[in-house]
């Protein structure tokens, strides 16, 4: 296992369309090692989620810290070749951060409820509904696979700030969760 270098804004890998992982390659040592490295990198940098392009691999894998309802335990959720679709017109706004845009955060509005279909790291099909902040985290990560970064989605640039100023001036007036992903 290894902590990988995180690509930051401006690196072209963050703007590429990530390729699907062929099902037969999923169990390969390369892919399994990449997934473990992504988890280790996410934890090391205190992120809530990480997408493979952020570690210079333009393929469709994301990992996220996740509260599992079935087990009532927090853990890591890995999505391979994820497909998402909004289930509501309702939108929510959260302050997002990203390990590829270090030290900053911005307010982004996204659909509040989404359907997610993906494979997990064992190749099992996952299908679930995510709501609220969890829906935002999934959409943020899936955006990385499309070459999009949350800053592209900030509609009001007065709602974009350095972390320190965010904590001092904005957070006291906001109730929303925030995390780097
Ligand atoms: Ni991100």
Backbone and ligand atoms as CSV (ligand in chain L), in Angstrom:
chain,resi,resn,atom,element,x,y,z
A,1,UNK,N,N,0.843,-1.192,0.000
A,1,UNK,CA,C,0.000,0.000,0.000
A,1,UNK,C,C,0.881,1.245,0.000
A,2,UNK,N,N,0.327,2.283,-0.534
A,2,UNK,CA,C,1.122,3.507,-0.629
A,2,UNK,C,C,0.206,4.718,-0.685
A,3,UNK,N,N,0.731,5.801,-0.166
A,3,UNK,CA,C,0.016,7.067,-0.294
A,3,UNK,C,C,0.428,7.666,-1.632
A,4,UNK,N,N,-0.541,8.023,-2.442
A,4,UNK,CA,C,-0.224,8.540,-3.780
A,4,UNK,C,C,-0.278,10.062,-3.800
A,5,UNK,N,N,0.415,10.609,-4.792
A,5,UNK,CA,C,0.418,12.058,-4.961
A,5,UNK,C,C,-0.928,12.502,-5.532
A,6,UNK,N,N,-1.468,13.573,-4.985
A,6,UNK,CA,C,-2.774,14.066,-5.428
A,6,UNK,C,C,-2.591,15.164,-6.480
A,7,UNK,N,N,-3.250,14.986,-7.615
A,7,UNK,CA,C,-3.207,16.002,-8.677
A,7,UNK,C,C,-4.032,17.213,-8.249
A,8,UNK,N,N,-3.506,18.406,-8.473
A,8,UNK,CA,C,-4.259,19.608,-8.111
A,8,UNK,C,C,-4.688,20.378,-9.354
A,9,UNK,N,N,-5.656,21.268,-9.113
A,9,UNK,CA,C,-6.292,22.052,-10.168
A,9,UNK,C,C,-5.272,22.592,-11.169
A,10,UNK,N,N,-5.510,22.335,-12.436
A,10,UNK,CA,C,-4.566,22.741,-13.475
A,10,UNK,C,C,-3.928,21.532,-14.135
A,11,UNK,N,N,-3.876,20.405,-13.377
A,11,UNK,CA,C,-3.319,19.191,-13.983
A,11,UNK,C,C,-4.342,18.609,-14.972
A,12,UNK,N,N,-3.909,18.338,-16.212
A,12,UNK,CA,C,-4.885,17.895,-17.212
A,12,UNK,C,C,-5.618,16.597,-16.870
A,13,UNK,N,N,-5.027,15.733,-16.037
A,13,UNK,CA,C,-5.703,14.463,-15.717
A,13,UNK,C,C,-7.056,14.715,-15.052
A,14,UNK,N,N,-7.181,15.849,-14.387
A,14,UNK,CA,C,-8.441,16.170,-13.694
A,14,UNK,C,C,-9.537,16.581,-14.666
A,15,UNK,N,N,-9.148,16.852,-15.916
A,15,UNK,CA,C,-10.114,17.323,-16.895
A,15,UNK,C,C,-10.456,16.277,-17.949
A,16,UNK,N,N,-9.860,15.098,-17.807
A,16,UNK,CA,C,-10.140,14.040,-18.781
A,16,UNK,C,C,-11.394,13.253,-18.407
A,17,UNK,N,N,-12.016,12.653,-19.430
A,17,UNK,CA,C,-13.096,11.698,-19.179
A,17,UNK,C,C,-12.451,10.394,-18.754
A,18,UNK,N,N,-12.802,9.904,-17.579
A,18,UNK,CA,C,-12.178,8.670,-17.093
A,18,UNK,C,C,-12.785,7.450,-17.799
A,19,UNK,N,N,-11.942,6.471,-18.052
A,19,UNK,CA,C,-12.376,5.248,-18.737
A,19,UNK,C,C,-13.044,4.281,-17.769
A,20,UNK,N,N,-13.996,3.496,-18.288
A,20,UNK,CA,C,-14.610,2.448,-17.468
A,20,UNK,C,C,-13.577,1.361,-17.167
A,21,UNK,N,N,-13.737,0.714,-16.010
A,21,UNK,CA,C,-12.884,-0.422,-15.673
A,21,UNK,C,C,-13.546,-1.672,-16.270
A,22,UNK,N,N,-12.846,-2.391,-17.165
A,22,UNK,CA,C,-13.450,-3.622,-17.701
A,22,UNK,C,C,-13.652,-4.627,-16.564
A,23,UNK,N,N,-14.821,-5.297,-16.553
A,23,UNK,CA,C,-15.168,-6.206,-15.448
A,23,UNK,C,C,-14.059,-7.224,-15.176
A,24,UNK,N,N,-13.438,-7.713,-16.257
A,24,UNK,CA,C,-12.434,-8.769,-16.059
A,24,UNK,C,C,-11.131,-8.241,-15.440
A,25,UNK,N,N,-10.974,-6.920,-15.437
A,25,UNK,CA,C,-9.740,-6.354,-14.851
A,25,UNK,C,C,-9.894,-6.007,-13.378
A,26,UNK,N,N,-11.141,-6.054,-12.915
A,26,UNK,CA,C,-11.421,-5.572,-11.559
A,26,UNK,C,C,-10.610,-6.265,-10.473
A,27,UNK,N,N,-10.440,-7.579,-10.650
A,27,UNK,CA,C,-9.725,-8.322,-9.603
A,27,UNK,C,C,-8.215,-8.299,-9.793
A,28,UNK,N,N,-7.734,-7.588,-10.809
A,28,UNK,CA,C,-6.287,-7.577,-11.063
A,28,UNK,C,C,-5.551,-6.880,-9.925
A,29,UNK,N,N,-4.290,-7.283,-9.694
A,29,UNK,CA,C,-3.519,-6.651,-8.616
A,29,UNK,C,C,-3.407,-5.134,-8.815
A,30,UNK,N,N,-3.309,-4.675,-10.069
A,30,UNK,CA,C,-3.168,-3.231,-10.315
A,30,UNK,C,C,-4.373,-2.474,-9.773
A,31,UNK,N,N,-5.560,-2.974,-10.114
A,31,UNK,CA,C,-6.783,-2.274,-9.704
A,31,UNK,C,C,-6.988,-2.388,-8.197
A,32,UNK,N,N,-6.773,-3.592,-7.659
A,32,UNK,CA,C,-6.982,-3.781,-6.221
A,32,UNK,C,C,-5.982,-2.954,-5.399
A,33,UNK,N,N,-4.750,-2.857,-5.898
A,33,UNK,CA,C,-3.755,-2.033,-5.206
A,33,UNK,C,C,-4.133,-0.559,-5.307
A,34,UNK,N,N,-4.601,-0.152,-6.488
A,34,UNK,CA,C,-5.016,1.245,-6.662
A,34,UNK,C,C,-6.123,1.600,-5.660
A,35,UNK,N,N,-7.106,0.702,-5.521
A,35,UNK,CA,C,-8.217,0.980,-4.597
A,35,UNK,C,C,-7.691,1.129,-3.160
A,36,UNK,N,N,-6.816,0.213,-2.769
A,36,UNK,CA,C,-6.259,0.307,-1.402
A,36,UNK,C,C,-5.445,1.589,-1.229
A,37,UNK,N,N,-4.678,1.948,-2.255
A,37,UNK,CA,C,-3.887,3.178,-2.189
A,37,UNK,C,C,-4.789,4.412,-2.123
A,38,UNK,N,N,-5.892,4.369,-2.874
A,38,UNK,CA,C,-6.813,5.514,-2.849
A,38,UNK,C,C,-7.403,5.698,-1.452
A,39,UNK,N,N,-7.754,4.584,-0.807
A,39,UNK,CA,C,-8.319,4.669,0.547
A,39,UNK,C,C,-7.268,5.245,1.500
A,40,UNK,N,N,-6.047,4.720,1.371
A,40,UNK,CA,C,-4.967,5.195,2.247
A,40,UNK,C,C,-4.688,6.687,2.019
A,41,UNK,N,N,-4.719,7.094,0.752
A,41,UNK,CA,C,-4.453,8.498,0.409
A,41,UNK,C,C,-5.569,9.395,0.951
A,42,UNK,N,N,-6.815,8.949,0.779
A,42,UNK,CA,C,-7.957,9.721,1.283
A,42,UNK,C,C,-7.850,9.923,2.795
A,43,UNK,N,N,-7.519,8.850,3.500
A,43,UNK,CA,C,-7.434,8.929,4.963
A,43,UNK,C,C,-6.269,9.828,5.372
A,44,UNK,N,N,-5.121,9.651,4.701
A,44,UNK,CA,C,-3.931,10.444,5.026
A,44,UNK,C,C,-4.215,11.941,4.898
A,45,UNK,N,N,-4.943,12.322,3.839
A,45,UNK,CA,C,-5.193,13.744,3.597
A,45,UNK,C,C,-6.516,14.212,4.189
A,46,UNK,N,N,-7.143,13.318,5.001
A,46,UNK,CA,C,-8.343,13.711,5.720
A,46,UNK,C,C,-9.469,14.107,4.770
A,47,UNK,N,N,-9.570,13.358,3.661
A,47,UNK,CA,C,-10.649,13.631,2.711
A,47,UNK,C,C,-11.875,12.803,3.026
A,48,UNK,N,N,-13.006,13.229,2.510
A,48,UNK,CA,C,-14.246,12.467,2.677
A,48,UNK,C,C,-14.413,11.495,1.508
A,49,UNK,N,N,-13.774,11.848,0.386
A,49,UNK,CA,C,-13.851,10.993,-0.787
A,49,UNK,C,C,-12.661,11.255,-1.695
A,50,UNK,N,N,-12.441,10.340,-2.639
A,50,UNK,CA,C,-11.339,10.511,-3.590
A,50,UNK,C,C,-11.686,9.753,-4.868
A,51,UNK,N,N,-11.382,10.362,-6.004
A,51,UNK,CA,C,-11.624,9.722,-7.297
A,51,UNK,C,C,-10.282,9.397,-7.937
A,52,UNK,N,N,-10.243,8.306,-8.717
A,52,UNK,CA,C,-8.972,7.843,-9.288
A,52,UNK,C,C,-8.221,8.928,-10.077
A,53,UNK,N,N,-8.917,9.792,-10.856
A,53,UNK,CA,C,-8.154,10.826,-11.572
A,53,UNK,C,C,-7.359,11.740,-10.630
A,54,UNK,N,N,-7.810,11.833,-9.383
A,54,UNK,CA,C,-7.079,12.674,-8.428
A,54,UNK,C,C,-5.734,12.076,-8.044
A,55,UNK,N,N,-5.562,10.772,-8.309
A,55,UNK,CA,C,-4.243,10.171,-8.109
A,55,UNK,C,C,-3.649,9.764,-9.474
A,56,UNK,N,N,-3.988,10.565,-10.487
A,56,UNK,CA,C,-3.397,10.441,-11.825
A,56,UNK,C,C,-3.769,9.161,-12.556
A,57,UNK,N,N,-4.910,8.555,-12.212
A,57,UNK,CA,C,-5.381,7.371,-12.931
A,57,UNK,C,C,-6.740,7.709,-13.525
A,58,UNK,N,N,-6.794,7.831,-14.849
A,58,UNK,CA,C,-8.023,8.279,-15.495
A,58,UNK,C,C,-8.974,7.108,-15.739
A,59,UNK,N,N,-9.421,6.503,-14.634
A,59,UNK,CA,C,-10.371,5.386,-14.713
A,59,UNK,C,C,-11.483,5.600,-13.685
A,60,UNK,N,N,-12.608,4.882,-13.926
A,60,UNK,CA,C,-13.816,5.182,-13.145
A,60,UNK,C,C,-13.890,4.435,-11.817
A,61,UNK,N,N,-13.125,4.927,-10.859
A,61,UNK,CA,C,-13.162,4.386,-9.495
A,61,UNK,C,C,-13.235,5.561,-8.520
A,62,UNK,N,N,-14.135,5.466,-7.544
A,62,UNK,CA,C,-14.148,6.446,-6.458
A,62,UNK,C,C,-14.248,5.715,-5.125
A,63,UNK,N,N,-13.693,6.326,-4.097
A,63,UNK,CA,C,-13.852,5.815,-2.729
A,63,UNK,C,C,-14.377,6.958,-1.864
A,64,UNK,N,N,-15.179,6.598,-0.872
A,64,UNK,CA,C,-15.780,7.606,0.005
A,64,UNK,C,C,-15.930,7.037,1.397
A,65,UNK,N,N,-15.779,7.890,2.409
A,65,UNK,CA,C,-16.160,7.473,3.752
A,65,UNK,C,C,-17.677,7.448,3.779
A,66,UNK,N,N,-18.227,6.421,4.375
A,66,UNK,CA,C,-19.674,6.205,4.235
A,66,UNK,C,C,-20.276,5.663,5.528
A,67,UNK,N,N,-21.433,6.170,5.883
A,67,UNK,CA,C,-22.175,5.619,7.022
A,67,UNK,C,C,-23.116,4.555,6.491
A,68,UNK,N,N,-22.820,3.307,6.774
A,68,UNK,CA,C,-23.645,2.219,6.252
A,68,UNK,C,C,-24.876,2.010,7.130
A,69,UNK,N,N,-26.039,2.115,6.490
A,69,UNK,CA,C,-27.291,1.996,7.251
A,69,UNK,C,C,-27.485,0.586,7.786
A,70,UNK,N,N,-27.161,-0.414,6.964
A,70,UNK,CA,C,-27.418,-1.804,7.363
A,70,UNK,C,C,-26.627,-2.168,8.607
A,71,UNK,N,N,-25.349,-1.777,8.640
A,71,UNK,CA,C,-24.498,-2.196,9.754
A,71,UNK,C,C,-24.435,-1.131,10.844
A,72,UNK,N,N,-24.960,0.056,10.535
A,72,UNK,CA,C,-24.872,1.210,11.453
A,72,UNK,C,C,-23.420,1.566,11.761
A,73,UNK,N,N,-22.530,1.162,10.867
A,73,UNK,CA,C,-21.111,1.442,11.113
A,73,UNK,C,C,-20.543,2.265,9.976
A,74,UNK,N,N,-19.639,3.199,10.296
A,74,UNK,CA,C,-18.981,3.929,9.219
A,74,UNK,C,C,-17.941,3.037,8.541
A,75,UNK,N,N,-17.710,3.265,7.286
A,75,UNK,CA,C,-16.731,2.469,6.572
A,75,UNK,C,C,-16.345,3.176,5.285
A,76,UNK,N,N,-15.797,2.414,4.348
A,76,UNK,CA,C,-15.408,2.975,3.065
A,76,UNK,C,C,-16.269,2.342,1.978
A,77,UNK,N,N,-16.846,3.185,1.163
A,77,UNK,CA,C,-17.626,2.706,0.031
A,77,UNK,C,C,-16.809,2.948,-1.236
A,78,UNK,N,N,-16.688,1.899,-2.040
A,78,UNK,CA,C,-15.954,2.016,-3.300
A,78,UNK,C,C,-16.947,1.825,-4.445
A,79,UNK,N,N,-16.964,2.756,-5.375
A,79,UNK,CA,C,-17.841,2.649,-6.544
A,79,UNK,C,C,-16.990,2.553,-7.801
A,80,UNK,N,N,-17.295,1.539,-8.607
A,80,UNK,CA,C,-16.599,1.359,-9.878
A,80,UNK,C,C,-17.608,1.545,-11.011
A,81,UNK,N,N,-17.230,2.275,-12.018
A,81,UNK,CA,C,-18.125,2.578,-13.157
A,81,UNK,C,C,-19.495,3.090,-12.687
A,82,UNK,N,N,-19.524,4.064,-11.791
A,82,UNK,CA,C,-20.816,4.496,-11.246
A,82,UNK,C,C,-21.667,5.251,-12.265
A,83,UNK,N,N,-22.976,5.049,-12.142
A,83,UNK,CA,C,-23.930,5.829,-12.932
A,83,UNK,C,C,-24.936,6.402,-11.956
A,84,UNK,N,N,-25.191,7.700,-12.107
A,84,UNK,CA,C,-26.124,8.327,-11.171
A,84,UNK,C,C,-27.213,9.049,-11.936
A,85,UNK,N,N,-28.396,9.101,-11.312
A,85,UNK,CA,C,-29.433,9.953,-11.884
A,85,UNK,C,C,-30.260,10.598,-10.778
A,86,UNK,N,N,-30.624,11.871,-10.986
A,86,UNK,CA,C,-31.384,12.576,-9.957
A,86,UNK,C,C,-32.776,11.981,-9.814
A,87,UNK,N,N,-33.275,11.921,-8.580
A,87,UNK,CA,C,-34.614,11.380,-8.332
A,87,UNK,C,C,-35.588,12.472,-7.921
A,88,UNK,N,N,-35.100,13.705,-7.852
A,88,UNK,CA,C,-35.956,14.803,-7.404
A,88,UNK,C,C,-35.520,16.111,-8.062
A,89,UNK,N,N,-36.466,17.029,-8.126
A,89,UNK,CA,C,-36.146,18.386,-8.602
A,89,UNK,C,C,-35.574,19.206,-7.457
A,90,UNK,N,N,-35.761,18.681,-6.254
A,90,UNK,CA,C,-35.310,19.400,-5.070
A,90,UNK,C,C,-33.780,19.455,-5.037
A,91,UNK,N,N,-33.242,20.611,-4.657
A,91,UNK,CA,C,-31.785,20.754,-4.612
A,91,UNK,C,C,-31.338,21.135,-3.209
A,92,UNK,N,N,-30.095,20.794,-2.900
A,92,UNK,CA,C,-29.508,21.208,-1.625
A,92,UNK,C,C,-28.171,21.869,-1.908
A,93,UNK,N,N,-27.810,22.789,-1.036
A,93,UNK,CA,C,-26.510,23.460,-1.173
A,93,UNK,C,C,-25.626,23.089,0.003
A,94,UNK,N,N,-24.399,22.726,-0.321
A,94,UNK,CA,C,-23.421,22.428,0.724
A,94,UNK,C,C,-22.105,23.107,0.366
A,95,UNK,N,N,-21.325,23.378,1.397
A,95,UNK,CA,C,-19.968,23.884,1.175
A,95,UNK,C,C,-19.077,22.686,0.884
A,96,UNK,N,N,-18.535,22.631,-0.317
A,96,UNK,CA,C,-17.687,21.510,-0.715
A,96,UNK,C,C,-16.221,21.923,-0.726
A,97,UNK,N,N,-15.383,20.930,-0.495
A,97,UNK,CA,C,-13.951,21.132,-0.641
A,97,UNK,C,C,-13.424,19.975,-1.460
A,98,UNK,N,N,-12.168,20.049,-1.855
A,98,UNK,CA,C,-11.615,19.009,-2.718
A,98,UNK,C,C,-10.117,18.928,-2.488
A,99,UNK,N,N,-9.607,17.705,-2.376
A,99,UNK,CA,C,-8.163,17.551,-2.157
A,99,UNK,C,C,-7.371,18.082,-3.347
A,100,UNK,N,N,-8.029,18.251,-4.490
A,100,UNK,CA,C,-7.353,18.797,-5.668
A,100,UNK,C,C,-7.426,20.329,-5.736
A,101,UNK,N,N,-8.155,20.908,-4.788
A,101,UNK,CA,C,-8.203,22.384,-4.683
A,101,UNK,C,C,-7.927,22.703,-3.214
A,102,UNK,N,N,-6.673,22.441,-2.773
A,102,UNK,CA,C,-6.405,22.470,-1.340
A,102,UNK,C,C,-6.624,23.845,-0.720
A,103,UNK,N,N,-7.144,23.810,0.497
A,103,UNK,CA,C,-7.243,25.041,1.282
A,103,UNK,C,C,-8.459,25.889,0.992
A,104,UNK,N,N,-9.347,25.415,0.125
A,104,UNK,CA,C,-10.487,26.248,-0.238
A,104,UNK,C,C,-11.788,25.473,-0.136
A,105,UNK,N,N,-12.878,26.206,-0.076
A,105,UNK,CA,C,-14.181,25.572,-0.221
A,105,UNK,C,C,-15.189,26.520,-0.842
A,106,UNK,N,N,-16.247,25.923,-1.393
A,106,UNK,CA,C,-17.240,26.735,-2.081
A,106,UNK,C,C,-18.604,26.094,-2.002
A,107,UNK,N,N,-19.607,26.936,-2.139
A,107,UNK,CA,C,-20.981,26.447,-1.987
A,107,UNK,C,C,-21.542,26.016,-3.338
A,108,UNK,N,N,-22.012,24.765,-3.362
A,108,UNK,CA,C,-22.505,24.173,-4.608
A,108,UNK,C,C,-23.916,23.621,-4.381
A,109,UNK,N,N,-24.773,23.835,-5.369
A,109,UNK,CA,C,-26.145,23.338,-5.296
A,109,UNK,C,C,-26.285,22.140,-6.227
A,110,UNK,N,N,-26.822,21.057,-5.695
A,110,UNK,CA,C,-26.981,19.816,-6.482
A,110,UNK,C,C,-28.312,19.162,-6.120
A,111,UNK,N,N,-28.796,18.234,-6.970
A,111,UNK,CA,C,-29.990,17.479,-6.620
A,111,UNK,C,C,-29.834,16.799,-5.251
A,112,UNK,N,N,-30.907,16.788,-4.476
A,112,UNK,CA,C,-30.841,16.311,-3.099
A,112,UNK,C,C,-30.955,14.796,-2.969
A,113,UNK,N,N,-31.432,14.149,-4.040
A,113,UNK,CA,C,-31.653,12.705,-3.944
A,113,UNK,C,C,-31.277,12.074,-5.285
A,114,UNK,N,N,-30.440,11.061,-5.250
A,114,UNK,CA,C,-29.991,10.432,-6.496
A,114,UNK,C,C,-30.039,8.908,-6.392
A,115,UNK,N,N,-30.181,8.294,-7.562
A,115,UNK,CA,C,-30.073,6.846,-7.679
A,115,UNK,C,C,-28.645,6.532,-8.111
A,116,UNK,N,N,-28.028,5.557,-7.470
A,116,UNK,CA,C,-26.648,5.191,-7.799
A,116,UNK,C,C,-26.605,3.723,-8.213
A,117,UNK,N,N,-25.994,3.452,-9.354
A,117,UNK,CA,C,-25.750,2.073,-9.782
A,117,UNK,C,C,-24.256,1.963,-10.067
A,118,UNK,N,N,-23.614,0.959,-9.513
A,118,UNK,CA,C,-22.164,0.806,-9.684
A,118,UNK,C,C,-21.773,-0.625,-9.351
A,119,UNK,N,N,-20.506,-0.915,-9.510
A,119,UNK,CA,C,-19.951,-2.164,-8.991
A,119,UNK,C,C,-19.124,-1.819,-7.763
A,120,UNK,N,N,-19.032,-2.757,-6.819
A,120,UNK,CA,C,-18.107,-2.534,-5.709
A,120,UNK,C,C,-16.750,-3.150,-6.063
A,121,UNK,N,N,-15.809,-3.102,-5.119
A,121,UNK,CA,C,-14.444,-3.550,-5.434
A,121,UNK,C,C,-14.351,-5.046,-5.682
A,122,UNK,N,N,-15.438,-5.787,-5.320
A,122,UNK,CA,C,-15.437,-7.228,-5.594
A,122,UNK,C,C,-16.177,-7.545,-6.883
A,123,UNK,N,N,-16.700,-6.496,-7.517
A,123,UNK,CA,C,-17.431,-6.718,-8.765
A,123,UNK,C,C,-18.913,-6.968,-8.550
A,124,UNK,N,N,-19.379,-6.848,-7.308
A,124,UNK,CA,C,-20.816,-7.018,-7.017
A,124,UNK,C,C,-21.554,-5.749,-7.408
A,125,UNK,N,N,-22.779,-5.948,-7.929
A,125,UNK,CA,C,-23.564,-4.786,-8.335
A,125,UNK,C,C,-24.161,-4.082,-7.110
A,126,UNK,N,N,-24.002,-2.775,-7.087
A,126,UNK,CA,C,-24.587,-1.962,-6.018
A,126,UNK,C,C,-25.673,-1.103,-6.627
A,127,UNK,N,N,-26.777,-0.963,-5.904
A,127,UNK,CA,C,-27.838,-0.084,-6.356
A,127,UNK,C,C,-28.452,0.520,-5.108
A,128,UNK,N,N,-28.401,1.848,-4.995
A,128,UNK,CA,C,-28.949,2.465,-3.783
A,128,UNK,C,C,-29.328,3.909,-4.059
A,129,UNK,N,N,-30.026,4.472,-3.092
A,129,UNK,CA,C,-30.436,5.872,-3.177
A,129,UNK,C,C,-29.615,6.646,-2.145
A,130,UNK,N,N,-29.069,7.783,-2.554
A,130,UNK,CA,C,-28.339,8.644,-1.621
A,130,UNK,C,C,-29.071,9.976,-1.515
A,131,UNK,N,N,-29.091,10.503,-0.301
A,131,UNK,CA,C,-29.821,11.746,-0.052
A,131,UNK,C,C,-28.972,12.737,0.713
A,132,UNK,N,N,-29.291,14.007,0.569
A,132,UNK,CA,C,-28.648,15.046,1.374
A,132,UNK,C,C,-27.155,15.127,1.119
A,133,UNK,N,N,-26.376,15.251,2.196
A,133,UNK,CA,C,-24.938,15.440,2.026
A,133,UNK,C,C,-24.287,14.226,1.349
A,134,UNK,N,N,-24.792,13.016,1.653
A,134,UNK,CA,C,-24.249,11.812,1.008
A,134,UNK,C,C,-24.441,11.897,-0.512
A,135,UNK,N,N,-25.578,12.424,-0.941
A,135,UNK,CA,C,-25.830,12.578,-2.382
A,135,UNK,C,C,-24.845,13.568,-2.992
A,136,UNK,N,N,-24.527,14.610,-2.240
A,136,UNK,CA,C,-23.555,15.596,-2.718
A,136,UNK,C,C,-22.168,14.979,-2.863
A,137,UNK,N,N,-21.773,14.164,-1.872
A,137,UNK,CA,C,-20.439,13.540,-1.926
A,137,UNK,C,C,-20.341,12.629,-3.160
A,138,UNK,N,N,-21.367,11.828,-3.397
A,138,UNK,CA,C,-21.344,10.927,-4.560
A,138,UNK,C,C,-21.270,11.740,-5.855
A,139,UNK,N,N,-22.052,12.799,-5.944
A,139,UNK,CA,C,-22.054,13.604,-7.179
A,139,UNK,C,C,-20.719,14.318,-7.383
A,140,UNK,N,N,-20.136,14.793,-6.283
A,140,UNK,CA,C,-18.819,15.438,-6.361
A,140,UNK,C,C,-17.785,14.453,-6.924
A,141,UNK,N,N,-17.805,13.218,-6.387
A,141,UNK,CA,C,-16.823,12.219,-6.846
A,141,UNK,C,C,-17.087,11.802,-8.289
A,142,UNK,N,N,-18.359,11.596,-8.632
A,142,UNK,CA,C,-18.675,11.174,-10.004
A,142,UNK,C,C,-18.331,12.282,-10.995
A,143,UNK,N,N,-18.455,13.532,-10.579
A,143,UNK,CA,C,-18.018,14.647,-11.424
A,143,UNK,C,C,-16.542,14.507,-11.813
A,144,UNK,N,N,-15.712,14.069,-10.855
A,144,UNK,CA,C,-14.279,13.908,-11.159
A,144,UNK,C,C,-14.076,12.960,-12.345
A,145,UNK,N,N,-14.967,11.972,-12.482
A,145,UNK,CA,C,-14.825,10.984,-13.564
A,145,UNK,C,C,-15.221,11.579,-14.913
A,146,UNK,N,N,-15.915,12.713,-14.850
A,146,UNK,CA,C,-16.320,13.417,-16.077
A,146,UNK,C,C,-15.407,14.599,-16.373
A,147,UNK,N,N,-14.342,14.728,-15.595
A,147,UNK,CA,C,-13.422,15.855,-15.793
A,147,UNK,C,C,-13.949,17.155,-15.215
A,148,UNK,N,N,-14.905,17.045,-14.309
A,148,UNK,CA,C,-15.475,18.249,-13.692
A,148,UNK,C,C,-15.023,18.382,-12.255
A,149,UNK,N,N,-14.881,19.629,-11.825
A,149,UNK,CA,C,-14.455,19.915,-10.461
A,149,UNK,C,C,-15.506,20.830,-9.839
A,150,UNK,N,N,-15.676,20.729,-8.516
A,150,UNK,CA,C,-16.805,21.456,-7.905
A,150,UNK,C,C,-16.775,22.947,-8.202
A,151,UNK,N,N,-15.582,23.496,-8.376
A,151,UNK,CA,C,-15.513,24.952,-8.621
A,151,UNK,C,C,-16.251,25.325,-9.914
A,152,UNK,N,N,-16.338,24.373,-10.862
A,152,UNK,CA,C,-17.093,24.637,-12.105
A,152,UNK,C,C,-18.564,24.887,-11.794
A,153,UNK,N,N,-19.020,24.368,-10.657
A,153,UNK,CA,C,-20.451,24.400,-10.324
A,153,UNK,C,C,-20.815,25.469,-9.299
A,154,UNK,N,N,-19.839,26.266,-8.901
A,154,UNK,CA,C,-20.165,27.363,-7.977
A,154,UNK,C,C,-20.847,28.459,-8.804
A,155,UNK,N,N,-22.096,28.755,-8.474
A,155,UNK,CA,C,-22.833,29.729,-9.295
A,155,UNK,C,C,-22.623,31.147,-8.779
A,156,UNK,N,N,-22.260,31.266,-7.504
A,156,UNK,CA,C,-22.045,32.587,-6.916
A,156,UNK,C,C,-20.638,32.605,-6.322
A,157,UNK,N,N,-19.709,33.242,-7.012
A,157,UNK,CA,C,-18.304,33.187,-6.591
A,157,UNK,C,C,-18.030,33.957,-5.302
A,158,UNK,N,N,-19.047,34.677,-4.789
A,158,UNK,CA,C,-18.854,35.246,-3.449
A,158,UNK,C,C,-18.929,34.120,-2.412
A,159,UNK,N,N,-19.385,32.926,-2.859
A,159,UNK,CA,C,-19.497,31.773,-1.964
A,159,UNK,C,C,-18.331,30.802,-2.218
A,160,UNK,N,N,-17.142,31.361,-2.325
A,160,UNK,CA,C,-15.918,30.596,-2.560
A,160,UNK,C,C,-14.875,31.233,-1.657
A,161,UNK,N,N,-14.215,30.426,-0.810
A,161,UNK,CA,C,-13.380,31.035,0.232
A,161,UNK,C,C,-12.227,30.135,0.628
A,162,UNK,N,N,-11.198,30.750,1.200
A,162,UNK,CA,C,-10.145,29.970,1.836
A,162,UNK,C,C,-10.700,29.391,3.145
A,163,UNK,N,N,-10.164,28.212,3.532
A,163,UNK,CA,C,-10.675,27.526,4.722
A,163,UNK,C,C,-10.672,28.407,5.965
A,164,UNK,N,N,-9.590,29.142,6.148
A,164,UNK,CA,C,-9.449,29.931,7.382
A,164,UNK,C,C,-10.541,31.000,7.445
A,165,UNK,N,N,-10.724,31.684,6.318
A,165,UNK,CA,C,-11.745,32.724,6.267
A,165,UNK,C,C,-13.139,32.104,6.350
A,166,UNK,N,N,-13.283,30.918,5.738
A,166,UNK,CA,C,-14.565,30.214,5.839
A,166,UNK,C,C,-14.896,29.952,7.312
A,167,UNK,N,N,-13.906,29.391,8.027
A,167,UNK,CA,C,-14.145,29.064,9.443
A,167,UNK,C,C,-14.444,30.304,10.266
A,168,UNK,N,N,-13.763,31.409,9.952
A,168,UNK,CA,C,-13.914,32.627,10.750
A,168,UNK,C,C,-15.216,33.355,10.456
A,169,UNK,N,N,-15.499,33.526,9.174
A,169,UNK,CA,C,-16.590,34.440,8.812
A,169,UNK,C,C,-17.871,33.753,8.351
A,170,UNK,N,N,-17.720,32.563,7.773
A,170,UNK,CA,C,-18.895,31.963,7.126
A,170,UNK,C,C,-19.478,30.818,7.955
A,171,UNK,N,N,-18.602,29.915,8.432
A,171,UNK,CA,C,-19.093,28.736,9.153
A,171,UNK,C,C,-20.015,29.078,10.322
A,172,UNK,N,N,-19.705,30.141,11.107
A,172,UNK,CA,C,-20.599,30.426,12.237
A,172,UNK,C,C,-22.048,30.673,11.806
A,173,UNK,N,N,-22.230,31.063,10.552
A,173,UNK,CA,C,-23.592,31.342,10.077
A,173,UNK,C,C,-24.177,30.194,9.263
A,174,UNK,N,N,-23.407,29.120,9.095
A,174,UNK,CA,C,-23.870,28.006,8.265
A,174,UNK,C,C,-24.026,26.768,9.138
A,175,UNK,N,N,-25.030,25.961,8.833
A,175,UNK,CA,C,-25.206,24.733,9.606
A,175,UNK,C,C,-24.684,23.516,8.831
A,176,UNK,N,N,-24.383,23.731,7.566
A,176,UNK,CA,C,-24.091,22.601,6.692
A,176,UNK,C,C,-22.809,21.863,7.043
A,177,UNK,N,N,-22.823,20.586,6.714
A,177,UNK,CA,C,-21.601,19.804,6.824
A,177,UNK,C,C,-20.631,20.267,5.756
A,178,UNK,N,N,-19.387,19.982,5.957
A,178,UNK,CA,C,-18.426,20.287,4.911
A,178,UNK,C,C,-17.323,19.237,4.954
A,179,UNK,N,N,-16.721,18.995,3.835
A,179,UNK,CA,C,-15.671,17.982,3.775
A,179,UNK,C,C,-14.888,18.126,2.491
A,180,UNK,N,N,-13.665,17.640,2.515
A,180,UNK,CA,C,-12.846,17.649,1.307
A,180,UNK,C,C,-13.011,16.330,0.589
A,181,UNK,N,N,-13.296,16.415,-0.685
A,181,UNK,CA,C,-13.422,15.182,-1.442
A,181,UNK,C,C,-12.930,15.418,-2.864
L,1,NI,NI,NI,-12.829,16.391,-5.197
